[in-house]
Structure formats: C-alpha cells, structure tokens
Amino acid sequence: MNIRTRPNFPDIRAGENVSLGKTTYFGDKRLAVFVIGDPAEELTCRNLITTCLPNSSVTNPNCAYFDTRNHPAALQWAIDQGICRLTGRSAYSDYCTYPEVEFTQEAVQSMATLGSSAI
C-alpha cells in the first residue's frame, strides 16, 4: 500500500497536505473514512468525513455516506480530488441529507488502515 497525500483539504490551513485513513465497522460491512492531517494538531489529526447511519444500507463495500453536516465543503473536495463519486443515493437523519459516495479503488488502496471498530 502506498499512502498518498492530497492538497487543500477545506477544513485545514491552505497549502497543508492530508492523507486518508479507513476503518470498518458492523462486522467489516461498513467503511469509515478519515482525513488525517498533521498529528501535532489535535483538530486535524483525524476528521471523520463519512457518517454512521445504521438503518441505511450501502450499495457496496467501497461506499459510505458522506458527512455533509460537519464537513460540507469536503464532499466537493473529495470529488475534485478523484477520491469518490456520488452514487445518486442519499440517506436522511436529523433534517440533514447525507449523499452516498463510492470511493475509487485507487483511493481505498492508498488509505492508511486504522483498524476495525466494534461499532
């Protein structure tokens, strides 16, 4: 695996590079994606950019619901970076719409594995 850095994540200072991390939950059936910034900065160390919506099914293992509530600008950034694409499906929770995205195989392969979660 070759962890790739990406520029200009909207939730950190301009010019800073980030990398992506992944973990799985619900018995390895769900993908959670993090943006990992400078570990010295607590707020950008791990930004979860997907959201857990347990009552909503996902299309395939490389899909997740993007957290547009906490990281609204990050969705367009991820699409522009070629990290993911919209599937056309969405889930709804707390008056928010969370679009389902499919992460590219290249992006998934270049993510650091953060271990699996018991969620």
Backbone bond lengths (Angstrom), bond angles and torsions (degrees), N, CA, C in turn:
res aa  C-N    CA-C-N  psi(-1)  N-CA   C-N-CA  omega(-1)  CA-C   N-CA-C  phi
1 M - - - 1.450 - - 1.525 108.27 -
2 N 1.310 116.04 135.88 1.457 122.53 178.88 1.529 108.05 -115.65
3 I 1.329 117.08 101.88 1.463 120.92 -178.35 1.518 108.60 -69.32
4 R 1.301 116.15 125.47 1.460 123.34 -175.88 1.520 110.52 -104.49
5 T 1.324 116.62 140.65 1.464 119.73 173.83 1.521 108.53 -98.25
6 R 1.316 114.39 152.58 1.466 121.46 -177.57 1.523 109.09 -132.93
7 P 1.336 116.65 143.57 1.470 119.94 -175.87 1.525 113.37 -89.39
8 N 1.326 114.18 160.46 1.469 124.26 163.87 1.516 116.32 61.46
9 F 1.340 117.91 38.46 1.455 119.40 173.04 1.525 107.42 -61.10
10 P 1.330 119.17 129.36 1.471 121.15 -169.66 1.521 116.23 -65.26
11 D 1.316 119.69 -17.67 1.454 120.15 -176.12 1.529 114.06 -95.65
12 I 1.319 118.01 9.11 1.464 120.81 175.31 1.517 109.12 -131.71
13 R 1.329 116.65 176.10 1.466 120.46 -177.88 1.527 111.71 -58.62
14 A 1.323 116.17 142.01 1.462 121.48 177.72 1.521 109.48 -58.07
15 G 1.308 115.44 142.45 1.443 120.99 178.02 1.515 114.29 90.38
16 E 1.336 117.59 -12.62 1.461 120.81 178.51 1.527 109.28 -81.19
17 N 1.307 115.65 141.99 1.460 120.81 175.96 1.520 110.03 -96.86
18 V 1.313 115.90 150.61 1.462 121.86 177.29 1.524 108.21 -129.74
19 S 1.307 115.46 163.17 1.454 120.69 170.33 1.522 107.18 -124.25
20 L 1.310 116.00 169.13 1.459 121.12 -179.53 1.516 109.45 -108.05
21 G 1.319 115.01 146.65 1.455 121.61 174.62 1.510 109.01 -129.11
22 K 1.313 116.05 157.18 1.466 119.96 -178.81 1.519 109.90 -138.31
23 T 1.286 114.30 154.46 1.448 123.03 169.64 1.518 106.91 -146.85
24 T 1.316 116.53 169.69 1.463 120.27 177.26 1.521 108.43 -124.79
25 Y 1.305 115.17 159.38 1.462 121.59 177.24 1.511 108.96 -149.93
26 F 1.313 117.51 178.42 1.468 123.56 -172.85 1.526 110.32 52.42
27 G 1.333 115.57 55.17 1.464 120.06 177.37 1.512 113.35 63.90
28 D 1.312 117.12 39.98 1.473 124.09 179.79 1.525 113.54 64.79
29 K 1.334 117.57 19.78 1.463 120.39 -179.72 1.518 113.04 -98.39
30 R 1.342 118.01 -9.44 1.461 121.58 179.70 1.512 109.98 -124.68
31 L 1.317 115.70 144.20 1.455 123.30 -179.60 1.525 109.24 -104.86
32 A 1.322 116.64 131.76 1.464 122.53 172.54 1.520 107.05 -117.45
33 V 1.331 117.05 131.07 1.463 121.67 -176.78 1.523 109.52 -118.16
34 F 1.320 115.09 133.65 1.459 123.78 179.58 1.517 109.52 -116.36
35 V 1.320 116.02 149.66 1.459 121.73 166.93 1.524 105.36 -101.88
36 I 1.312 116.36 127.59 1.455 121.92 -177.41 1.519 108.36 -110.91
37 G 1.318 115.52 116.67 1.455 121.38 177.60 1.515 110.54 -98.71
38 D 1.291 116.35 -149.02 1.450 122.97 179.15 1.530 109.15 -68.61
39 P 1.333 118.81 117.84 1.464 120.27 -178.07 1.529 113.48 -60.91
40 A 1.325 118.01 -18.88 1.466 120.85 178.72 1.532 111.87 -73.75
41 E 1.328 117.10 -16.60 1.461 121.50 -179.25 1.522 109.19 -106.21
42 E 1.301 116.41 111.27 1.455 121.43 -173.39 1.526 113.38 -56.80
43 L 1.332 118.51 -40.31 1.463 120.92 -175.67 1.519 113.40 -71.00
44 T 1.320 118.20 -24.77 1.455 119.05 -178.00 1.513 112.54 -108.80
45 C 1.316 117.99 5.28 1.453 119.70 -178.00 1.519 111.08 -60.27
46 R 1.324 116.45 -51.41 1.465 120.44 177.86 1.518 109.31 -142.75
47 N 1.292 116.35 108.46 1.461 121.67 174.54 1.521 107.61 -105.00
48 L 1.327 116.84 112.61 1.461 120.98 177.42 1.518 107.80 -73.18
49 I 1.323 117.34 118.33 1.473 120.14 -177.63 1.524 112.67 -103.93
50 T 1.333 117.05 -1.03 1.458 120.36 171.92 1.518 107.35 -112.93
51 T 1.314 116.29 166.63 1.460 119.72 -176.90 1.522 110.42 -128.50
52 C 1.308 116.25 150.62 1.459 122.53 178.78 1.521 109.05 -90.61
53 L 1.299 116.12 113.46 1.467 122.34 175.96 1.525 106.86 -124.23
54 P 1.333 117.45 83.32 1.467 120.96 -169.63 1.521 115.52 -61.33
55 N 1.309 118.47 -22.58 1.463 120.05 -179.40 1.524 113.41 -91.42
56 S 1.321 116.81 3.43 1.463 121.23 179.70 1.525 109.42 -113.47
57 S 1.317 115.82 128.62 1.458 119.34 -179.59 1.525 110.20 -80.51
58 V 1.323 116.11 156.24 1.459 121.48 175.98 1.515 108.80 -112.44
59 T 1.337 115.89 155.94 1.448 121.68 -174.98 1.519 113.10 -68.88
60 N 1.336 117.30 -45.10 1.465 120.81 179.48 1.522 110.02 -155.11
61 P 1.333 118.92 173.68 1.467 120.89 -175.09 1.532 115.46 -61.35
62 N 1.317 119.45 -21.55 1.463 121.85 178.24 1.526 112.01 -90.56
63 C 1.315 117.60 8.49 1.467 121.74 -179.31 1.523 110.65 -104.53
64 A 1.323 114.04 152.02 1.467 121.81 176.10 1.521 107.64 -158.13
65 Y 1.321 115.68 164.78 1.460 120.20 175.43 1.518 108.67 -92.05
66 F 1.327 116.27 126.37 1.461 121.89 -176.49 1.516 109.72 -77.91
67 D 1.315 116.40 136.81 1.465 122.01 -177.79 1.531 109.84 -82.69
68 T 1.308 115.91 83.38 1.464 120.93 179.65 1.524 111.98 -80.26
69 R 1.325 117.59 -10.32 1.465 120.51 177.08 1.530 110.13 -73.74
70 N 1.324 118.08 -47.45 1.461 122.07 -176.94 1.522 113.84 -93.71
71 H 1.316 117.57 -22.32 1.470 121.64 -178.62 1.532 110.66 -135.46
72 P 1.334 117.65 63.62 1.467 119.27 -174.28 1.528 114.12 -61.76
73 A 1.307 119.05 -36.85 1.470 121.12 -179.03 1.520 112.30 -78.29
74 A 1.319 117.33 -18.00 1.462 120.61 -176.17 1.526 112.73 -69.34
75 L 1.324 118.16 -28.13 1.463 119.76 179.72 1.516 110.99 -61.42
76 Q 1.314 117.89 -50.36 1.466 120.13 -179.96 1.525 110.23 -64.04
77 W 1.328 117.37 -37.88 1.455 121.70 176.64 1.530 110.45 -58.42
78 A 1.338 116.85 -46.95 1.458 120.95 -178.40 1.530 111.40 -64.76
79 I 1.319 116.73 -38.51 1.469 120.27 177.51 1.525 109.48 -66.74
80 D 1.335 117.27 -46.50 1.468 121.42 180.00 1.522 112.14 -61.90
81 Q 1.331 117.37 -32.92 1.463 122.19 179.58 1.529 112.33 -79.12
82 G 1.326 117.55 -6.66 1.468 120.75 -178.41 1.517 112.61 76.61
83 I 1.325 116.68 21.26 1.456 121.76 -178.12 1.527 110.70 -79.23
84 C 1.324 116.19 -37.34 1.456 120.66 -176.54 1.519 110.17 -152.41
85 R 1.326 114.08 171.64 1.461 121.27 175.02 1.517 108.00 -137.61
86 L 1.320 116.27 151.94 1.466 121.22 176.85 1.522 109.49 -70.73
87 T 1.329 117.21 140.17 1.464 120.61 177.42 1.524 111.63 -92.63
88 G 1.333 116.98 -15.28 1.463 120.90 -176.19 1.516 112.57 95.19
89 R 1.322 117.32 -6.46 1.469 121.65 177.16 1.515 109.42 -100.59
90 S 1.319 117.03 153.82 1.461 122.61 176.78 1.522 109.43 -142.90
91 A 1.316 114.99 159.64 1.463 122.02 172.28 1.520 106.90 -123.98
92 Y 1.317 115.56 157.99 1.456 120.55 -175.41 1.519 109.73 -127.59
93 S 1.335 116.06 136.76 1.452 121.55 177.87 1.524 108.58 -158.69
94 D 1.315 116.25 135.29 1.474 121.48 177.90 1.526 112.35 51.38
95 Y 1.297 117.51 45.47 1.463 123.83 178.09 1.530 113.06 65.12
96 C 1.306 117.38 16.42 1.473 121.23 178.70 1.519 109.79 -115.36
97 T 1.318 114.40 149.48 1.450 121.65 175.37 1.523 108.27 -105.65
98 Y 1.313 115.89 128.02 1.461 122.16 178.99 1.523 108.29 -116.03
99 P 1.332 117.53 107.01 1.464 119.19 -179.07 1.526 111.37 -72.97
100 E 1.320 115.67 141.31 1.455 120.06 173.97 1.527 108.06 -80.03
101 V 1.325 115.62 135.44 1.463 121.20 175.97 1.521 108.73 -123.85
102 E 1.315 114.83 152.64 1.458 120.95 172.13 1.516 107.42 -110.53
103 F 1.327 116.35 120.22 1.453 121.09 178.10 1.520 108.99 -77.47
104 T 1.331 116.10 137.31 1.458 120.05 -179.20 1.530 109.42 -65.16
105 Q 1.309 115.61 153.72 1.461 120.42 178.33 1.520 110.23 -59.53
106 E 1.321 117.04 -40.24 1.476 121.26 178.92 1.517 110.55 -61.59
107 A 1.325 117.60 -42.81 1.459 120.99 -179.98 1.528 110.69 -65.33
108 V 1.318 116.96 -44.88 1.465 120.53 -179.57 1.523 110.54 -62.28
109 Q 1.322 116.82 -41.70 1.467 120.35 -179.95 1.524 112.23 -67.85
110 S 1.339 117.74 -26.04 1.459 120.21 -178.28 1.532 113.04 -91.96
111 M 1.336 117.57 2.72 1.466 121.26 -179.75 1.523 110.49 -85.01
112 A 1.325 115.63 142.85 1.455 121.00 171.95 1.535 107.78 -71.10
113 T 1.307 117.70 139.42 1.462 121.11 177.57 1.516 108.53 -88.96
114 L 1.311 115.98 122.89 1.469 121.84 -176.77 1.514 112.23 -98.57
115 G 1.324 118.25 8.79 1.464 121.42 -178.14 1.510 110.43 92.34
116 S 1.315 117.00 172.59 1.459 119.73 179.99 1.514 109.98 -102.50
117 S 1.305 115.42 158.35 1.455 122.40 -176.27 1.507 109.97 -110.75
118 A 1.294 116.46 150.25 1.464 121.39 179.62 1.526 112.28 -81.67
119 I 1.316 117.96 -2.31 1.472 121.32 -178.24 1.501 109.91 -56.13
